[in-house]
Amino acid sequence: MLNDDATEHGGVYPEAVELSISSGAHLTDPSPEEAVRPEELPLRWSVATVAVSLALFLAAALAEIGGGWLVWQAVREGKPSWWALLGSLVLVLYGFIPTWQPVDEFGRTYAVYGGVFIVLSYLWGWLVDGMRMDAGDWIGSIVAVIGVAIAWFWPRSAA
């Protein structure tokens, strides 16, 4: 819910109004229909933003891995053809989920998602297919998680 000050100034974050007024900077979209984060302000991570971001990565991974698994089952394991069709539809849904991330850069979002995908693919293999992970799997997953955490949460200044 926007406060009165934000609504009065076109539905933007209060920080954006303050920055705009004090610096003369232009907002990216002064439309009152939706709140926007001006390009001049870097993303501020909060507990809520982190929770939403992690939930979106989890949802994307489940959609991509689940959809891919359904196609795999139809093509490689002899399951009915409609499994492949259902898997394809789930994969289409997956394509939209990362667009809801709070970070604006496509490359960074997908690079970080790649690390999440690695870990959750192993987890899926273990829980659903009974795959046993070896030391290389565990170490690789840990390295991936550390790498993506650094990339995702690195403090950045406004561009």
Buried (B, 14 or more C-beta within 10 A) or exposed (E): EBEEEBEEBBBBBEBBBEBBEEEEBEBBBBEBEEBBBBBBBEBEBEEEBEEBBEEBBEBBBBBBBBBBBBBBBBEEEEBEEEBBEBBBEBBEBBEEBBEEBBBEEEEBBEBBBEBBBBBBBBBBBEEEEEBEEEEEBEEBBEEBBEBBEEEBEEEEEEE
